[in-house]
Amino acid sequence: MIKFERFTLPNGLRVIFHHDPTTPLAVVNTLYDVGARDEHPDKTGFAHLFEHLMFGGSVNIPDFDMPLQLAGGESNAFTSNDITNYYDIIPAVNIETALWLESDRMLSLAFTPKSLETQRNVVMEEFKQRYLNQPYGDVWLELRPLAYEKHPYQWATIGKELKHIEEATMDDVKTFFSKFYNPSNAILCIAGNFKLKKIKELVQKWFGDIPSGIKPARLLPLEPKQEILKEKIIERKIPSDAIYLAFKMPERKSFEYYISDLLSDAIGRDKSSRLYIKIQKELKFVTDIFAYITGSIDEGLLVIEAKLADGVTFLQVEEAIWNVLDEIKNEKISLKELKRLKNKIKTAKAFQEQGILNRAMNLAFFELLGDANGVNEELKIIEKINENHIHTIANQLLNSNNCSILKVKAI
């Protein structure tokens, strides 16, 4: 159980406070309700670009990292299709340094030509190194637009193509900042050994005067129900052929999301999973195979990914995968297997919650979903899942008309 308190400033900033008396450190986590799904189709990659721009200095603080490091702290950030999250870890006695830095860049990020050009080049280099010049790096640039027709999940956080970042203007980034980076569109989570009264005073001191802004309405195009199998074959310079099967799955707030997550574990989480035992261990058709979910807030994907062994064809692997999926659709998993899967989730969650940073990030994320206490309800939800739930969801999701297949052929 992660205990917390919450309050909201008059400017709309939602604040979560988690008291941890066991650590000398403090975490200041700022989640902005903006991700790649909020971008214009012709100007993608902006949420990720801002992850970098936010470290380029603000009007009053030219170097974000220097004061934090001098105070014994460190910071980082990440972007997804749904959110952008910034966090600082610092000795609790120096927490005001982190609050000062975060509030100043929320209020007045420095938009200088030098900062934009520097961060633009960093992002473009990342695009080239991680997505274009790395084996299998562009898989998600191909798989997302194959799986999604209308929803902005059809592009990755890095963006659709390099030119969208290359052509980003100062007006573009200023507009993006003013729309999404304001108190009404942010959730601040502070964790450490403090009194609630002190945190309220500090947050009011550093964030209270920031104009609220307007929380932008999110009006995303609905993804139409998939009716047919979609397939694409691409050729790349890669070590071995690879195949990706992506099945649409329910959105993050639904009970069915957790069932789908458990289903993906049963199919291909580890060496005790069905795909591994049958296709890798017994048939030796692949050198690597596993299943996972994208964890998206809107309708996400359950993905099966495999690297083919030498001499094995796509047809052989595909047939073997569908055979395994048919088995789990036709026969309910045993109570023993279900218990094993749930125990693994409980263990992973307990391990994750040992870290104060993870607790802070999870509280902020669940507050975004609707209630920070959701972080404490997850295991209760998972405990409710039975073999009939798994059987039903397997039959709903694991069908060819709900599947998009990307085959990557080595040349």
N, C-alpha and C positions, 0 to 999 in steps of 0.2 A: 504494500500500500504506500503510494507516494502522496504525502500530505502537502497541501498548498493553500494559499489564500489568493484571492483575486480582488482587484479594484480597477476602476476606469477613471482616467483623467477627464476633465471637462472637454478637452480637445479630441476625445475619442480614443486615445491610446489605451489599449487593454493591457493590464499588467498582471502577471502571475508571479507569486513569490513562494519559493520552496525553502523551508528552513532545514538546514543540515548542520547540526552542531558538531559533527565529527571531522570536519575538514577546515584547514586554514585558508582554503581557496574559495573564490567566488566565481560564478559564471554569470555573464550578461549575454543573453541570447535574444536577438532581434529577428523576428520572422516577418517578412513582408509578403502580403497576399498577392503575389505576382509570380508567374512562371511563363514558360514558353507558350502555354496555351492562350495567354493574354496578348500575344503579339499579332500585328497585322501580317497577313500571308506574304506581303511583299517587303516586309521589314522584319525578318526573323533574326534570332540570335541576340536580341536586345536585352532580355532578362539576364542572360549570361554575361553579356558585355558589361552590364551594370554591376555584376558581382565583382568585376575587376575595377571598374571606375570608382566604386565606393572606397577603394583603398588608395585612390589617387590624391587624396587631400581635400580638405574643406576650406572655406573662406578664411577661417581663423587658425586652422591647423594644416600647414602645408604637407606634413608627413604623418600619416595616420599611425604607422607602426612604431616610430621612434619613441613617443611618450609612453606607449604601452610597454615597450620593451624596457625602458628605463624604470618602469614601475614593477618589473618582474613578470609582466604578462605576455600573452601571445594571442593571436587571433587567426580566424580563417572563415571561410564561407563556402556554401554550395548552392547550386541552382538545380531545380528539377523542372519538369513540365508544369508543375503546380505551384511551387513556392520558391522564394529566395531566402536563405537563412544565413545570418551572420552571428558569430559568437566570439566572445572574449573570455579567456581564462586568466585570472589575476589573483594575487594575494588579497584576501578579504580586506585588509587594512587599506588597500589602494583602490577600492572599488570605484571611487569617484572619478578616477582617471578614465576608466572604461565608460562610465556614464557620460562624462564630458565629451569623449570622442564620439560615441554613438549619437548623442543628441546634436552635436555640431554638424555631423555629416547628414543627419536627417533634415536639419534646418537649412543648411547652406553648403551643399556640395560644390566644390570648386570646378567650374566648367572652363578649363583652359584648353586652348588648342594643343598644347604640349601633352597634357594628361590624356586627352581623347586620342591623340595619335599614338602615344605610348601604349595605352591599353588596347587600342584597336590592333596594333601590331602583335601584341601578346596573344590576343584571341585568335587572330588569323594564323599565327604560328601553331597554336594549339590545334586549330582545325586541321592544318596540314599534317602535323605530327601524329595526332591521335586518331584522326578519321580518314585521311587520304593516303598517308604513307605507311600505315601500320597494317599488317595482315588482319583481315576481318574487320578493320576499323570502320568501314563505311556500311556495315551490315544494317545498322539502325537507320541510316540515311535512305536505305532501300526498303527495309521492312515496314517502317512506319507508314509511308505513303501507300504501300500495298495493302496494309491492314485497315487504314482509315481513309474514308473517302471525303468526309465533310469536316469532322472534328479537328481542331488544331493540334491534336496529338499526332497528326500526320507528319510533323517535323520534330527533330531532336532538339535538345536545349542549345546545342551549338549553332543551330539554324539550318535552313534549307541549303544555302550555298554561300560561298565566300563573299560574293559581291554585295550581299545585304549588309555585311559589316564594313566592307571596303567603302561603300557609298553612304554610310551613316553620316549625317550632317550634325552640326552643333545644335541646330533647331530640333532635330529628331530626338537627340538624347535629352535635351532640356524638357521637351514635351513629355517624354516617357517618365522622367523623374517627377515632374510636377503632378502627373496623373497617379502614380503608384507609390511614391515614396513620401508618405505623410502619416501623421499619427493615427488617422482614422483607418488606415490600411495596414497597420502594423500591430504585432503582439510582442510585448517585451516580457521576457521571463528572467527573473533574477533568482539565483540559488546560492545559498551560503549560510554562514552562522550569524544571522542578524535578527533583530526584532522587527516585526511588521511596521511598527510606528516609524522606525528609522528609515526603512525602505520607502515608505510613503513620502517622507520628507525629502529624501534624496531624489526620487523620481519627479516629484513636483518641482524641485529646484532646477533640475536639468532639462526636463521635457515639458513642464507646464506651460511655458510661454510660446511653444512652437504652434503656429497656426494649424488648425485641424485638417484643412483640406476637405475634399469630398471623396468618400469611398466610391470608387468607380463601379458601375453596374457591370455584371458579367453576363453578357448575352451571347453565348457560344452556339454555333450551329449544331443541331442534334445529328448524331451519327445514325444513318439509316440501318435497319436490321439487315445483317448480311444474309443473303439467300443462296449464294453459290461459292464453291471452292475457288479461291484466287491463288494463282501460282506465277512465279517469276524465276527465271534462271539467269544468273549473271556469271561472267568469267573474270577471275582475278588472279594475280600472282600471289598464291597462298600455299602453305605447306601441304594441305590436303583438302579434299572436298568437304563442304559443310552444308548442313540442312537446318532450317529453322521453321518450326510450325507454330503459328500464333493463333490462339483461340480467343475471341472476345469473352470477357468475363464481367460480372457485376461491379458497380461502383463502390467506392471505399466505405460509405456509410451503411451499407446493407449487411444483413446477416449472411447473405449468400457470398459476400466477399470473403468472409472467414472460412466458409466451407470450401470455396475455390482454392484458397491458400493451403488448406489442409490437403485437398485433393492433389495439388501440385507436389506437395511433400511426398505423398504416397506414390506418385508416379515417378518422381526423379530427383528427390532431395539429396540422397547420398548412396553409399554402396549397399544399403539394405533396401533400396527402392526397386520397383518393378522394371523400369527401363534399364537400369544398370545390370541387374541380375540376368535378365533375359538377353538383352542385345549386346552388352559389352562383355559380360563374364561368360555366358554360355555360347552365344552365336559368334562372338568376337567380330561383329560387323563394324564396331566403332572403337575409337581410342578414347573417346570422351562423350558422355551424354548426361544431361540433367534437365530438370524442369524448374521453372520459377515464375513468379508473377511480377508485373511491373509496379504494383502498389499504387496505381494512379487513383486520384480522387474521383474522376469521372470513370466511365466504362474503360477498364484496362485490358491487359492481355495476359493470358497464361501461355508461356512460351516453352517449347521443347527444343533444345539445341543439341546438335551432335556433330562431331568430327568423324568422317568416315575412315575406316582402315583401308590400307592399300588393296586394290583389286576388287573392292566392294562397290556395287552400283547404288545409285540413288533409289532405284526401284526396290532393291533388297531391303534397304534400311527403312524406306517408307512402309513397306508391307509389314515389316517386323514391328514398327512403332504402332501402326493401326491395330495389329493383332493384340498388343499389350493393352491398348486403349479399349478395345472391345472386351477384353477380359474384365477390366475394372468396371465397365458399363453393364456387363452381364452378371457378374458375381459381386455381391456386397463384400466389402472388406470385413475382416474378422474383428471382433471386439478386442482381441489381443493386439492386432496391428494398430487399431485406432488408439488404443491406450498408449502404445509405444510412440506414436506420432505426437500425441498431446504432451507426453512427458518431455519430448525433445523441445517442443515449443516452450514449455514451462521453464526448462533449464536455460534455454537461450535468453528468455526474457529476464530471468533472475540474474543471469550473468551481465546482461546489458544494463540493468538498473543499478548495478554496483557503482557505475560512474556518474558523477554529479552532472557532467556535461550531457550525457544521454538523457538523464531525467529532465533536465531543463529543456532540451530540444523536443522531447516527446510531449511534455506538458504544453508547450507552445503550439505544437502541431495539432494536438487533440482539441485545444481551445479553438483553433481555426476550424476544425471539423464541427464544432458546436459546443463542446464541453471538455475542459481539461481533465475532468474526472474520468473521461473515457479511457485514459491510460490505465486506470484501476479496474475497468470493467472488461477488458479484453479477455482475460483468462476465464471469466465467468461465461462470456459468450462462447468461447472455444469449448468449454466444458459441456455446453448444451448440445454440441454437434454429435449426432449419432450416425450409425452406418447407413441409415435410410437417407439422411441428408446428403451424404457423400454420393450415394447411388443416384439420387435424383439429379444433383448438379452435374455429375459425370455424364449422364445421358442428355442433359441440356446443352453442355458446352462442347464435349469432345466429339463433334460431328464434322464431316467434311464441308458442309454448307456454312459452318461457323469458323472456318479455318483459312488462313493465308499462309502459303508455303513459299519460302525463299530458298533457292538452291544456289550455292556458290561453288562454281566449278574451278578447280585449279588448272592453270595453264603454264 
